[in-house]
Amino acid sequence: MTTGHRWKDFDPYLVITTLILMAFGVIAIWSATEMAPLGPNNLGVRQAFYGLIGLTMMLVIASFDYRFLATGAWLIYLAGLAPLFALMLPGIGTTIAGSERWINFGPISMQPSEFAKLTTIIALAAFIASRGPAMAEFGNFVVSMLIVALPMAIVFLEPDLGSSLVFGAIWATMMLMTARTRTLYFGGLLLMAAPAFIAAWRFVFLDYQKERLLVSYNPALDPMGEGFNIMQARISIGSGGWFGAGLAGGTQSQLELLTVRESDFIFAHASGMFGFFGMLALLTTYLIMIWRCLSVIEVARDSFGQCLAAGITGAFLFQAMVNIGMNIGVMPVTGITLPFVSAGSSSVWTFLAAEGVLQSILMHRRRLAFQSG
């Protein structure tokens, strides 16, 4: 099949929704930084620049046959683990807010855990596809957990509870794609969920993580500490009204009572800007994007493509739900970014690279069907 014919299967709706979300994010980030003068140091301008780089990455990845990823899956997996291990070495990582999650490359700070999400998806998809019906065997089921558990544990120890939970969501979503393991999967979750959480609470979670989880659901427990920003986020969302307060944002943002409003709490800040109808449009855009991601799972012609699409969709959906949930007060504050909207290069590059993989699955499915026939 010629290159021109392959590009006919490129999903424009997936790209359009991505561009809408990115534009929304750039405007909200610029507003969150008090509409600073446009220039290379402006956070909104930098986010737009990151987006352009990411879109280029997406187009390049889409042009390649995604099945090549399966042949080098373990090298890709190790490449994702290497920076995570590097963070454990003294003098490599940069500590921000008590967590050592970033590696600085000049003016750009990279967060290895973001890229490790995609590399783990690729490795797990290759493993599941290579095992086929044998995934029903308990040993393969355990190996699938170990593939995810390694990066998940390293990220948790940074410490970064939010990103570590994304790895769990990736595993859960991808295992749903293996019909033969569903009984084992659900049975194992039901038996292990409660004991695992109790054990983690007693022996794994740090004191500040326990406090953050408790305060997330009852910010009045620490109204001037951990609960302060949660309360300000709720006020900011409610103050937006139907149509919002404009580019300056709500009162909480203007008075700088709402912190980290360019990243973790950008949904609350944007609610003050655009109001109920603006955020309804944002949520509708997300729903359309998720629908298009799910359609890739449906039309993928092989197990590897289906598992890739499932893992990417699971990571995207989980992050969006958790970020929005923590902004409105129904999920614990974990520091997870809002896909394509929150400030930061690592997150937007990872999701755009993942979108390139989805587009590749769409563009090469007819060729695979022809070869299979």
ZIJOZI-V126401 format. One record per residue. N is the residue number from 1. SS is DSSP state (A for helix, B for strand, O for the rest). BURIAL is + if it has 9 or more other ideal C-beta (glycine too) atoms within 8 Angstrom, else -. Layout:
BEGIN
n:N ss:SS burial:BURIAL
n:N ss:SS burial:BURIAL
END
This chain:
BEGIN
n:1 ss:O burial:-
n:2 ss:O burial:-
n:3 ss:A burial:-
n:4 ss:A burial:-
n:5 ss:A burial:-
n:6 ss:A burial:+
n:7 ss:A burial:-
n:8 ss:O burial:-
n:9 ss:O burial:+
n:10 ss:O burial:+
n:11 ss:O burial:+
n:12 ss:A burial:-
n:13 ss:A burial:-
n:14 ss:A burial:+
n:15 ss:A burial:+
n:16 ss:A burial:-
n:17 ss:A burial:+
n:18 ss:A burial:+
n:19 ss:A burial:-
n:20 ss:A burial:+
n:21 ss:A burial:+
n:22 ss:A burial:+
n:23 ss:A burial:-
n:24 ss:A burial:+
n:25 ss:A burial:+
n:26 ss:A burial:+
n:27 ss:A burial:+
n:28 ss:A burial:+
n:29 ss:A burial:+
n:30 ss:A burial:+
n:31 ss:A burial:+
n:32 ss:A burial:+
n:33 ss:O burial:+
n:34 ss:O burial:-
n:35 ss:O burial:-
n:36 ss:O burial:+
n:37 ss:O burial:-
n:38 ss:O burial:-
n:39 ss:O burial:-
n:40 ss:O burial:-
n:41 ss:O burial:-
n:42 ss:O burial:+
n:43 ss:A burial:+
n:44 ss:A burial:+
n:45 ss:A burial:+
n:46 ss:A burial:+
n:47 ss:A burial:+
n:48 ss:A burial:+
n:49 ss:A burial:-
n:50 ss:A burial:+
n:51 ss:A burial:+
n:52 ss:A burial:-
n:53 ss:A burial:+
n:54 ss:A burial:+
n:55 ss:A burial:+
n:56 ss:A burial:-
n:57 ss:A burial:+
n:58 ss:A burial:+
n:59 ss:A burial:+
n:60 ss:A burial:+
n:61 ss:A burial:+
n:62 ss:A burial:+
n:63 ss:A burial:-
n:64 ss:O burial:-
n:65 ss:O burial:-
n:66 ss:O burial:+
n:67 ss:O burial:+
n:68 ss:A burial:-
n:69 ss:A burial:+
n:70 ss:A burial:+
n:71 ss:A burial:-
n:72 ss:O burial:-
n:73 ss:A burial:+
n:74 ss:A burial:-
n:75 ss:A burial:-
n:76 ss:A burial:+
n:77 ss:A burial:+
n:78 ss:A burial:-
n:79 ss:A burial:-
n:80 ss:A burial:+
n:81 ss:A burial:+
n:82 ss:A burial:-
n:83 ss:A burial:+
n:84 ss:A burial:+
n:85 ss:A burial:+
n:86 ss:A burial:+
n:87 ss:O burial:+
n:88 ss:O burial:-
n:89 ss:O burial:-
n:90 ss:O burial:-
n:91 ss:O burial:-
n:92 ss:O burial:-
n:93 ss:O burial:+
n:94 ss:B burial:-
n:95 ss:B burial:-
n:96 ss:B burial:-
n:97 ss:O burial:-
n:98 ss:O burial:-
n:99 ss:B burial:+
n:100 ss:B burial:-
n:101 ss:B burial:+
n:102 ss:B burial:+
n:103 ss:B burial:+
n:104 ss:B burial:-
n:105 ss:B burial:-
n:106 ss:O burial:-
n:107 ss:O burial:-
n:108 ss:B burial:-
n:109 ss:B burial:+
n:110 ss:B burial:+
n:111 ss:B burial:+
n:112 ss:A burial:+
n:113 ss:A burial:+
n:114 ss:A burial:+
n:115 ss:A burial:+
n:116 ss:A burial:+
n:117 ss:A burial:+
n:118 ss:A burial:+
n:119 ss:A burial:+
n:120 ss:A burial:+
n:121 ss:A burial:+
n:122 ss:A burial:+
n:123 ss:A burial:+
n:124 ss:A burial:+
n:125 ss:A burial:+
n:126 ss:A burial:+
n:127 ss:A burial:+
n:128 ss:A burial:+
n:129 ss:A burial:+
n:130 ss:A burial:-
n:131 ss:A burial:+
n:132 ss:A burial:-
n:133 ss:A burial:-
n:134 ss:A burial:-
n:135 ss:A burial:+
n:136 ss:A burial:+
n:137 ss:O burial:-
n:138 ss:A burial:-
n:139 ss:A burial:-
n:140 ss:A burial:+
n:141 ss:A burial:+
n:142 ss:A burial:-
n:143 ss:A burial:+
n:144 ss:A burial:+
n:145 ss:A burial:+
n:146 ss:A burial:-
n:147 ss:A burial:+
n:148 ss:A burial:+
n:149 ss:A burial:-
n:150 ss:A burial:+
n:151 ss:A burial:+
n:152 ss:A burial:+
n:153 ss:A burial:+
n:154 ss:A burial:+
n:155 ss:A burial:+
n:156 ss:A burial:+
n:157 ss:O burial:-
n:158 ss:O burial:+
n:159 ss:O burial:+
n:160 ss:O burial:+
n:161 ss:A burial:+
n:162 ss:A burial:+
n:163 ss:A burial:+
n:164 ss:A burial:+
n:165 ss:A burial:+
n:166 ss:A burial:+
n:167 ss:A burial:+
n:168 ss:A burial:+
n:169 ss:A burial:+
n:170 ss:A burial:+
n:171 ss:A burial:+
n:172 ss:A burial:+
n:173 ss:A burial:+
n:174 ss:A burial:+
n:175 ss:A burial:+
n:176 ss:O burial:+
n:177 ss:O burial:+
n:178 ss:O burial:+
n:179 ss:A burial:-
n:180 ss:A burial:-
n:181 ss:A burial:+
n:182 ss:A burial:+
n:183 ss:A burial:-
n:184 ss:A burial:+
n:185 ss:A burial:+
n:186 ss:A burial:-
n:187 ss:A burial:-
n:188 ss:A burial:+
n:189 ss:A burial:+
n:190 ss:A burial:-
n:191 ss:A burial:-
n:192 ss:A burial:-
n:193 ss:A burial:-
n:194 ss:A burial:-
n:195 ss:A burial:-
n:196 ss:A burial:-
n:197 ss:A burial:-
n:198 ss:A burial:-
n:199 ss:A burial:+
n:200 ss:A burial:+
n:201 ss:A burial:+
n:202 ss:A burial:-
n:203 ss:A burial:-
n:204 ss:O burial:-
n:205 ss:O burial:+
n:206 ss:O burial:-
n:207 ss:A burial:-
n:208 ss:A burial:-
n:209 ss:A burial:+
n:210 ss:A burial:+
n:211 ss:A burial:+
n:212 ss:A burial:+
n:213 ss:A burial:+
n:214 ss:A burial:+
n:215 ss:A burial:+
n:216 ss:A burial:+
n:217 ss:A burial:-
n:218 ss:O burial:-
n:219 ss:A burial:+
n:220 ss:A burial:-
n:221 ss:A burial:-
n:222 ss:A burial:+
n:223 ss:O burial:+
n:224 ss:O burial:-
n:225 ss:O burial:-
n:226 ss:A burial:+
n:227 ss:A burial:+
n:228 ss:A burial:+
n:229 ss:A burial:+
n:230 ss:A burial:+
n:231 ss:A burial:+
n:232 ss:A burial:+
n:233 ss:A burial:+
n:234 ss:A burial:+
n:235 ss:A burial:+
n:236 ss:A burial:+
n:237 ss:A burial:+
n:238 ss:A burial:-
n:239 ss:A burial:+
n:240 ss:O burial:+
n:241 ss:O burial:-
n:242 ss:O burial:-
n:243 ss:O burial:-
n:244 ss:O burial:+
n:245 ss:O burial:+
n:246 ss:O burial:-
n:247 ss:O burial:-
n:248 ss:O burial:+
n:249 ss:O burial:+
n:250 ss:O burial:+
n:251 ss:A burial:+
n:252 ss:A burial:+
n:253 ss:A burial:+
n:254 ss:A burial:-
n:255 ss:O burial:-
n:256 ss:O burial:-
n:257 ss:O burial:-
n:258 ss:O burial:+
n:259 ss:O burial:-
n:260 ss:O burial:-
n:261 ss:O burial:+
n:262 ss:O burial:+
n:263 ss:O burial:+
n:264 ss:O burial:+
n:265 ss:O burial:+
n:266 ss:A burial:+
n:267 ss:A burial:+
n:268 ss:A burial:+
n:269 ss:A burial:+
n:270 ss:A burial:+
n:271 ss:A burial:+
n:272 ss:A burial:+
n:273 ss:A burial:+
n:274 ss:A burial:+
n:275 ss:A burial:+
n:276 ss:A burial:+
n:277 ss:A burial:+
n:278 ss:A burial:+
n:279 ss:A burial:+
n:280 ss:A burial:-
n:281 ss:A burial:+
n:282 ss:A burial:+
n:283 ss:A burial:+
n:284 ss:A burial:-
n:285 ss:A burial:+
n:286 ss:A burial:+
n:287 ss:A burial:-
n:288 ss:A burial:+
n:289 ss:A burial:+
n:290 ss:A burial:+
n:291 ss:A burial:-
n:292 ss:A burial:+
n:293 ss:A burial:+
n:294 ss:A burial:+
n:295 ss:A burial:+
n:296 ss:A burial:+
n:297 ss:A burial:+
n:298 ss:A burial:-
n:299 ss:A burial:+
n:300 ss:O burial:+
n:301 ss:O burial:-
n:302 ss:O burial:+
n:303 ss:A burial:+
n:304 ss:A burial:+
n:305 ss:A burial:+
n:306 ss:A burial:+
n:307 ss:A burial:+
n:308 ss:A burial:+
n:309 ss:A burial:+
n:310 ss:A burial:+
n:311 ss:A burial:+
n:312 ss:A burial:+
n:313 ss:A burial:+
n:314 ss:A burial:+
n:315 ss:A burial:+
n:316 ss:A burial:+
n:317 ss:A burial:+
n:318 ss:A burial:+
n:319 ss:A burial:+
n:320 ss:A burial:+
n:321 ss:A burial:+
n:322 ss:A burial:+
n:323 ss:A burial:+
n:324 ss:A burial:+
n:325 ss:A burial:+
n:326 ss:A burial:+
n:327 ss:A burial:+
n:328 ss:A burial:+
n:329 ss:O burial:+
n:330 ss:O burial:-
n:331 ss:O burial:+
n:332 ss:O burial:-
n:333 ss:O burial:+
n:334 ss:O burial:+
n:335 ss:O burial:+
n:336 ss:O burial:+
n:337 ss:O burial:+
n:338 ss:O burial:+
n:339 ss:O burial:+
n:340 ss:O burial:+
n:341 ss:O burial:+
n:342 ss:O burial:+
n:343 ss:O burial:+
n:344 ss:O burial:+
n:345 ss:A burial:+
n:346 ss:A burial:+
n:347 ss:A burial:+
n:348 ss:A burial:+
n:349 ss:A burial:+
n:350 ss:A burial:+
n:351 ss:A burial:+
n:352 ss:A burial:+
n:353 ss:A burial:+
n:354 ss:A burial:+
n:355 ss:A burial:+
n:356 ss:A burial:+
n:357 ss:A burial:+
n:358 ss:A burial:+
n:359 ss:A burial:+
n:360 ss:A burial:+
n:361 ss:A burial:+
n:362 ss:A burial:+
n:363 ss:A burial:+
n:364 ss:A burial:+
n:365 ss:A burial:+
n:366 ss:A burial:+
n:367 ss:A burial:+
n:368 ss:A burial:+
n:369 ss:A burial:+
n:370 ss:A burial:-
n:371 ss:A burial:-
n:372 ss:A burial:-
n:373 ss:O burial:-
END
